[in-house]
Amino acid sequence: MSQTFEQDVAAVGVIDAVPKLLEVVCRATGMGFAAVARVTEDRWVACAVRDEIAFGLEAGGELEVATTICDQIRDTGQAVVIDNVAEDADFRGHPTPAQYGFQSYISVPIRYDGVFFGTLCAIDPRPMALKASSALAMFELFAELIGQHLTARERLAKSQAALLDAREAGELREQFIAVLGHDLRNPLASIDGAARLIAKTPIDDRARDLLDAMRHSVGRMAGLIDNVLDLARGRLGGGLVLEPKPAPKLGETLAHVVTELRLAHPQRTIEAEIAISRPVEVDERRVAQLLSNLLANAVSHGSDAAPIRVAATTGSRGLEIVVANAGPPIPEAARRQLFQPFVRAGANPHGQGLGLGLYIAAEIAKGHGATLDVASDATETRFTFRMPVEIAVQAAAVEAASAG
């Protein structure tokens, strides 16, 4: 129970069935006073009451817990039934019946979620034949019903709170993504636009070099924003947004990615063999992003002395994209968490970037129903994206049908 004492008391008061249950208790047993009580180690408070004998206690009324038999029930967890106090060996000398003026008494524990809550009890100044009747079974049934109501209400309250938290989290997520996608991109676009305008004016070689460096930095910052935006969508939203469709020019798109990386890193050799012989159904932009991320990783962590090799093919195994580079092998410990965000692939943990490229590549593969695997030894490190042949065949059929 995570509510306060007062909330527990109020929870019983709003259960519509409780007044009817107390009425049934009094009618079935002939007793004049019945109540549901919240009982703790130091408090006894009536949550709901039916009083036909002018006992004088109303809902919200409190008794000193030590003066009640409910205190004993809380300790033992057992029901107490008294037909006639004057003839009961255990209670004829007990101070509680004398203090409150009753001869018959019945009380059973109420529990919910396995925790003692309080009691369902009844008293009367007259003796009653309770033990020989079905009174105890009825009280236990009613106590269980009340406990189930309390459990259901608390779970509903928790669900509503969780829904509210989820709604607030959703609003925060949308605000966060909006900041990344709009408020951070716009200043970069302005800087890039200004740099383009300045580049068209007469400037010396030193100024042009500075402009090129500035535009390179703008492009890199935009890439970082894109990566963080994809992280936010993947972790805070429902995953990366993909739009798969037949991509007849996928080969050209992948070749363009290779060209871009060659231009950005003229000191590195990138060998490419791209042979996309059939159309496949993919999100072309995202697959290009996957290749770009894998190539950027190879440039950052591969050996400068050996070429980076790219292969993209469609065959009996479906669509396959491979990026391989020479260099130090990826340590086994790093390999196990390689596709988690903020983890870098190489042995050098101080490389540039946030360590999001491989995570995003893995999410793109997952969104396509594909796999992204890594193999790394002293000879080379190889990343392989593989989309099952069934998906490629299905996409080809869709393309053929639309062409016909």
C-alpha positions in Angstrom: 0.0 0.0 0.0 1.6 3.2 -1.1 -1.2 5.6 -0.1 -1.4 7.7 3.1 -3.6 6.6 6.1 -6.2 9.2 5.2 -6.3 8.1 1.5 -6.8 4.5 2.7 -9.8 5.5 4.8 -11.3 7.6 2.0 -10.8 4.7 -0.5 -13.3 2.5 1.4 -15.8 5.4 1.6 -16.1 5.6 -2.1 -16.7 1.9 -2.7 -20.4 1.9 -3.6 -20.9 -1.7 -2.4 -19.7 -1.1 1.2 -23.0 0.5 2.6 -25.0 -2.4 1.1 -22.6 -5.0 2.6 -22.9 -3.4 6.0 -26.7 -3.5 5.7 -26.6 -7.2 4.8 -24.3 -7.9 7.7 -26.8 -6.3 10.2 -29.8 -7.9 8.6 -28.2 -11.4 8.4 -26.8 -11.5 11.9 -29.4 -9.3 13.7 -26.5 -7.1 15.1 -27.0 -3.4 15.4 -23.6 -1.9 14.6 -21.2 -2.8 11.7 -18.1 -1.1 10.4 -15.1 -1.3 8.2 -12.1 0.0 10.1 -8.6 0.9 9.0 -6.3 -0.5 11.7 -2.6 0.1 12.1 -0.3 -0.3 15.1 -1.3 3.0 16.5 -4.6 3.9 14.9 -8.2 2.6 14.6 -10.4 4.7 12.3 -13.9 3.9 11.0 -14.0 4.0 7.2 -17.7 3.2 6.8 -20.4 2.6 9.5 -23.9 1.3 9.9 -25.3 2.1 13.4 -28.7 1.0 14.4 -28.1 0.9 18.2 -26.9 4.5 18.7 -23.3 3.4 19.4 -22.3 6.9 18.5 -19.4 6.3 16.1 -19.5 7.8 12.6 -17.3 7.3 9.5 -14.0 9.0 10.2 -14.5 8.5 14.0 -11.4 7.1 15.8 -11.0 4.8 18.7 -7.9 4.2 20.8 -6.5 1.1 19.1 -5.3 -0.5 22.3 -8.9 -0.6 23.6 -10.1 -2.6 20.6 -10.1 -6.3 19.8 -9.1 -5.4 16.3 -5.6 -4.7 17.6 -5.4 -8.4 18.5 -6.7 -9.3 15.0 -4.0 -7.2 13.4 -1.3 -9.0 15.4 -2.6 -12.5 14.8 -4.3 -12.2 11.4 -7.2 -14.4 12.8 -10.9 -13.6 13.0 -12.6 -13.3 16.4 -16.2 -14.5 17.0 -17.9 -14.0 20.4 -21.5 -15.3 20.9 -21.8 -14.1 24.5 -19.1 -12.3 26.3 -20.4 -13.4 29.7 -20.0 -17.0 28.8 -16.8 -16.7 26.7 -13.7 -18.1 28.5 -11.3 -15.9 26.6 -13.2 -12.6 26.7 -15.5 -12.5 29.7 -12.8 -10.7 31.7 -11.6 -8.6 28.8 -11.9 -4.8 29.3 -13.1 -4.0 25.7 -16.6 -5.5 25.9 -17.2 -3.7 29.2 -15.9 -0.4 27.9 -18.0 -0.4 24.7 -21.0 -2.3 26.1 -21.4 -5.3 23.8 -22.1 -8.9 24.4 -21.7 -10.3 20.8 -18.8 -9.5 18.5 -17.4 -10.7 15.2 -14.4 -9.3 13.3 -12.4 -10.6 10.4 -9.2 -9.1 8.8 -9.3 -7.3 5.5 -6.2 -7.6 3.3 -5.3 -6.4 -0.1 -2.1 -7.1 -2.0 -1.3 -9.5 0.8 -1.1 -6.7 3.4 -3.3 -6.2 6.5 -5.6 -3.2 6.0 -8.1 -3.4 8.8 -11.2 -5.2 9.8 -14.9 -5.8 9.0 -16.5 -6.0 12.4 -19.9 -5.9 14.1 -21.1 -5.6 17.7 -24.4 -5.8 19.6 -25.4 -5.4 23.3 -27.3 -8.7 23.0 -25.8 -12.2 22.7 -26.0 -13.7 19.2 -25.6 -17.3 18.0 -22.8 -16.4 15.6 -20.5 -19.5 15.8 -23.3 -21.9 14.8 -24.4 -19.8 11.8 -22.8 -18.9 8.5 -21.9 -15.5 9.8 -18.1 -16.0 9.8 -18.1 -17.3 6.2 -20.2 -14.3 5.1 -17.9 -11.9 6.9 -14.8 -13.5 5.3 -16.4 -13.3 1.8 -17.3 -9.6 2.3 -13.8 -8.8 3.7 -12.3 -10.4 0.6 -14.6 -8.4 -1.7 -13.6 -5.2 0.0 -9.9 -6.1 -0.3 -10.3 -6.8 -4.0 -12.0 -3.5 -4.5 -9.2 -1.7 -2.7 -6.6 -3.6 -4.8 -8.4 -2.7 -8.0 -8.7 1.0 -7.1 -5.0 1.3 -6.2 -3.9 -0.5 -9.4 -6.2 1.8 -11.4 -4.7 4.8 -9.7 -1.2 3.6 -10.5 -2.2 3.0 -14.1 -3.7 6.5 -14.4 -0.5 7.9 -12.9 1.7 5.9 -15.2 -0.5 7.1 -18.2 -0.1 10.7 -17.1 3.7 10.2 -16.7 3.8 8.6 -20.2 1.8 11.5 -21.6 4.2 14.0 -20.0 7.2 12.0 -21.1 5.7 12.0 -24.6 5.3 15.8 -24.6 8.9 16.2 -23.3 10.1 13.8 -26.0 8.4 15.8 -28.7 9.9 19.1 -27.3 13.3 17.5 -27.2 13.1 16.3 -30.7 11.8 19.6 -31.9 14.8 21.4 -30.3 17.1 19.0 -32.1 15.4 19.1 -35.4 14.6 22.8 -35.6 16.2 25.1 -33.0 19.7 23.6 -33.5 19.6 23.1 -37.2 18.5 26.6 -38.1 21.6 28.4 -36.7 23.8 25.9 -38.6 21.9 26.5 -41.8 22.3 30.3 -41.3 26.1 29.9 -40.8 26.4 27.6 -43.8 24.4 30.0 -46.0 26.5 32.9 -44.9 29.7 31.0 -45.7 28.4 30.2 -49.2 27.7 33.9 -49.8 31.1 34.9 -48.5 32.8 32.3 -50.7 31.3 34.0 -53.8 33.1 37.3 -53.0 36.7 38.0 -53.7 38.8 36.6 -50.8 42.3 35.5 -50.5 43.4 31.8 -50.2 43.8 32.0 -46.4 40.2 33.2 -46.0 38.9 30.6 -48.4 40.7 27.9 -46.4 39.0 29.2 -43.2 35.6 29.2 -44.9 36.1 25.6 -46.1 37.1 24.6 -42.6 34.0 26.4 -41.2 31.7 24.7 -43.7 33.3 21.3 -42.8 32.6 22.0 -39.1 29.0 23.0 -39.9 28.5 19.7 -41.8 30.0 17.7 -39.0 27.8 19.5 -36.4 24.8 18.8 -38.6 25.7 15.2 -38.7 26.1 15.1 -34.9 22.6 16.6 -34.6 21.2 14.0 -37.0 22.8 11.2 -34.9 21.4 12.6 -31.6 18.0 13.1 -33.2 18.0 9.5 -34.4 19.1 8.4 -30.9 16.2 10.4 -29.4 13.7 8.8 -31.8 15.1 5.3 -31.2 15.2 5.5 -27.4 12.5 8.0 -26.6 10.1 7.3 -29.4 9.0 4.2 -31.1 12.2 3.6 -33.1 13.6 5.1 -36.2 11.1 6.1 -38.8 11.5 4.0 -42.0 9.7 4.3 -45.3 10.6 1.1 -47.2 9.7 1.1 -50.9 11.2 -0.4 -54.1 14.6 1.3 -54.7 15.7 0.8 -58.3 18.5 3.3 -58.0 19.9 2.0 -54.7 23.2 1.2 -56.3 23.7 4.8 -57.6 22.8 6.1 -54.1 25.4 3.9 -52.4 28.0 4.9 -55.0 27.3 8.5 -54.2 27.9 7.9 -50.5 31.3 6.4 -51.3 32.1 9.4 -53.5 31.2 11.8 -50.7 33.5 10.0 -48.2 36.3 10.0 -50.7 36.0 13.7 -51.2 35.8 14.3 -47.5 38.9 12.1 -46.8 41.1 12.4 -49.9 44.1 10.9 -48.0 42.2 7.6 -47.6 41.7 4.9 -50.3 38.2 3.5 -50.5 37.6 0.7 -52.9 34.0 -0.1 -53.9 32.3 -2.9 -55.7 28.6 -2.1 -56.0 26.5 -4.6 -58.0 22.8 -4.2 -57.1 21.3 -6.5 -59.8 17.7 -6.5 -58.6 15.4 -3.9 -56.9 14.9 -4.3 -53.2 12.3 -2.7 -50.9 14.2 -0.5 -48.5 14.3 3.0 -47.1 16.9 4.2 -49.5 17.9 7.2 -47.5 18.4 5.2 -44.3 20.4 2.5 -46.1 22.7 5.2 -47.5 23.0 6.6 -43.9 23.9 3.1 -42.7 26.7 2.8 -45.3 27.9 6.3 -44.5 28.1 5.5 -40.8 30.0 2.3 -41.4 32.4 4.1 -43.8 33.0 6.9 -41.3 33.7 4.3 -38.6 36.2 2.6 -40.9 37.9 6.0 -41.7 38.2 6.8 -38.0 39.5 3.4 -36.8 41.0 1.7 -39.8 44.6 1.7 -40.8 45.8 4.6 -43.0 48.1 2.3 -44.8 45.4 -0.1 -46.2 42.3 0.6 -48.3 38.8 0.5 -47.0 36.8 -2.0 -49.0 33.1 -1.7 -49.7 30.9 -4.3 -51.4 27.1 -4.0 -52.0 25.4 -6.9 -53.8 22.1 -8.6 -54.3 22.2 -12.4 -54.7 20.8 -15.6 -53.3 21.4 -14.3 -49.8 19.4 -11.1 -50.4 20.9 -7.6 -50.1 24.3 -7.5 -48.6 26.5 -4.5 -47.8 30.0 -5.1 -46.5 32.5 -2.5 -45.2 36.0 -3.8 -44.3 39.2 -2.2 -43.1 42.6 -3.2 -41.8 43.8 -2.1 -38.4 43.9 -3.2 -34.8 41.1 -5.7 -33.9 38.2 -4.6 -31.8 38.6 -5.9 -28.3 36.2 -8.6 -27.3 34.8 -6.6 -24.4 34.0 -3.7 -26.8 32.6 -5.9 -29.4 29.9 -7.2 -27.1 28.4 -3.7 -26.6 29.5 -2.3 -30.0 26.0 -1.4 -31.2 25.0 0.4 -28.0 25.0 4.2 -28.0 28.1 6.1 -27.0 30.4 3.1 -27.6 33.2 3.4 -30.1 34.4 0.6 -32.3 38.1 1.1 -32.2 40.7 0.4 -29.6 41.2 4.2 -29.2 38.3 5.5 -26.9 39.2 9.1 -27.5 38.3 9.3 -31.2 36.0 11.9 -32.6 32.2 11.6 -32.5 29.6 10.6 -29.9 29.8 6.9 -30.6 26.3 6.9 -32.1 27.1 5.8 -35.7 27.1 2.1 -35.2 24.1 2.2 -32.9 22.1 4.0 -35.6 23.3 1.7 -38.2 22.1 -1.3 -36.1 18.7 0.4 -35.6 18.4 0.9 -39.4 19.2 -2.8 -39.9 16.6 -3.8 -37.3 14.0 -1.6 -38.9 14.5 -3.5 -42.2 14.3 -6.9 -40.6 18.0 -7.3 -41.4 21.1 -8.1 -39.4 24.3 -6.1 -38.9 27.2 -8.3 -37.8 30.9 -7.6 -37.0 33.9 -9.8 -37.3 37.3 -8.5 -36.2 40.7 -10.0 -36.0 44.3 -9.0 -36.7 43.7 -9.2 -40.5 40.6 -7.0 -40.8 37.4 -5.7 -39.2 34.3 -6.4 -41.3 30.8 -5.1 -40.8 28.1 -7.0 -42.8 24.5 -5.8 -43.3 22.3 -8.6 -44.6 18.7 -8.4 -45.5 17.1 -11.8 -46.0 16.4 -13.0 -49.5 12.7 -13.3 -48.9 12.4 -9.6 -48.4 14.4 -8.9 -51.5 12.3 -11.3 -53.6 9.1 -9.9 -52.2 10.2 -6.4 -53.1 11.2 -7.5 -56.6 7.7 -9.0 -57.1 6.1 -5.8 -56.0 8.3 -3.8 -58.4 7.5 -6.2 -61.3 3.7 -6.0 -60.5 3.8 -2.2 -60.5 5.7 -2.2 -63.8 3.2 -4.5 -65.4 
